[in-house]
């Protein structure tokens, strides 16, 4: 009922309202319904959710899960299951408890949650997730992303630019069903893509000749909110930048207004995302990419070629859910095409002179996207050296390519409808290009359904060239894009939302008997996912992990990556010092120093005999060597019950008698009373991050890094009140 209440009922109300007052909008909505039907029809008819949960089916302990027949397989959308859903559930649980979701206690041993910048905590559009959970909330949001994208583009073309209805409808449905939006539909990035035409509309409004200065401030504030509300800051910056580029092309003499917009946007963005700014500055990602060298590396020619083919003929590379996907990269980053029909529309008519600057803005927008996505020299070599492009994820610029092409297609179709039709030879050029590109991909090696889509793109482009009844163009656009969208976002039965193998159930029971964090070795039990079962994981897959935490993971055998990877080394004493009581391995694997507790066909559970309390006081500190190899060797001989590792230069710790009285403890605050007969150290097995502050008897003091990445407070001799607290905006 929740799905119906948030989708079909409002959609029916929109139809009634449009039918009574806005007939042109009703006609467009009926065309847009084809896209909604293709993507959400199976969910609305058969139940379930849009959820690629089966991406975990080959990972222990999920190797033997029996999935419902209606649960579809799509392996390339694991980000939603492994990252976004755990983040959202952690935030939702905190909100339901009446707490602010500053910290995620369920993964990373308590890493910041708000500061990772992609939880959408400040965005009202995330309300369905907080109300109904990640899976159902994702499905509801997918519906409204498509609706928002389509209506925004149509209204911009029809109401603002005054294009003919057919041209505006074709452009609106093209943007709502573009492969880029569909490929990213289930993650927050799609909200930003859906907002793109609205941001262009808002910027257009503010750049009018007689627009007062306050409109520029409003535009900047809206852009700043979009970039700082936690949906997808990087893509939001690209979208807002494209709107500013459009404004500069249209009104270069009004550049001072752009400065006001940029200034207001910057202030709002920094204010909202200040926790993320601090987190980025201390992250391993920033350390790994600080010199911008990654963006200066050339793409292999094979990838450049495949991306170009995917843009020209989206289906020619196969389908990620049908087993015939050919490229070495996932489908979504290269899904920057618009289909054969929309490409053919670009050559259909001459663009009217009054829209010339809009067309140039669209060309510039698509060109920047193509240069940075496909990496076309020599311009890409120049652009990737300009801050902040040297630090950005270049595939994110792919959102600009389809938008520019959709704008050009709508303008060209409008010209054709007004009698400015190009010659047949020109109109056939896109069809010829699409046909040639399709042949170079050897589509006969694809599944029959993918071959049919390739043929449809070629035939659709040819049909546009010879079409006499142009009123059917919006239907042609919607038909092709609806077919391309089928199966991209898989449907999962409601019983498969979160499968629970026997090993997970046993792990939950053990955690109830003796609480402790968990780790998975060699890829067993993917990190972040354990949190959804009420377990607490030491590991974390997060693009913004503190450098010290990444160093801890490196000691545990994790390769040097941004998001994190599999652990291959688990010293029981160090894991125990971090509160890790249980480890999961693949079947047949041994874990030295741990006790086997449970095993089945999915894996083995090991218990840690050296488990220690997460909060304790020690009277001995050992300087941590900077050399990683020396550190790994030294850890084997450390007794973490009485000692802790600290950075070189930490004040000397020397106490033999320590008493700890624990007070209040939450994920973002610790209150305790410590009494010791010499300088001692309060140790909290929770990662340091920007924003953590410490006080001793209400007097501020510096935190001490303990056990490679944890929090600590140096306590003088005597009895003292200690407080550790996290303040995301006060780093």
Secondary structure, DSSP 8 states (H G I E B T S, - for coil): -HHHHHTHHHHHHHHHHHHHH-HHHHHHHHHHHHHHHHHHHHHHHH--EE--GGGGTTSTTSTT----TT----GGGHHIIIIIHHHHHHHHHHHHTT----EETTSTTTEESGGGS-S-TT-GGGHHHHHH-HHHHHHHHHHHHHHHHHHHHHHIIIIIS---HHHHHHHHHHHHT-HHHHHTTTSTHHHHHHHHHHHHHHHHHHTSTT--HHHHHHHHHHHHHHHHSSS-HHHHHHHHHHHHHHHHHH-GGGHHHHHHHHHHHHHHHHHHSHHHHHHHHTBHHHHHHTT-HHHHS---HHHHHHHHHHHH-GGGG--TTTT---SSS-TGGG-----HHHHHHHTTB---GGGHHHHHHHHHHHHHHHIIIII-TTHHHHHTTSTTTTTS-GGGGGHHHHHHHHHHHHHHHHHHHTT-B--HHHHHHHHHHHHHHHHHTTGGGS-HHHHHHHHHHHHHHHHHHH-S-GGGHHHHHHHHHHHHHTTTS-EE-GGGTT---HHHHHHHHHHHHS--EEEEBTTSS-TTGGGGGT--BS----SS-BHHHHHHHHHTT--S-SS---B----HHHHHHTTEEEEEE-TT---TTEEEEEEETTEEEEEETT---SEEEESEEEE--SSHHHHHHHHTT--TTTEEEE-TT----B-S-EEEEEEEEETTEEEEEEEESS-EEEEEEEE--TTEEEEETTEEE-B--BTTTEEEEEE-SEEEEEEEEE-TT--
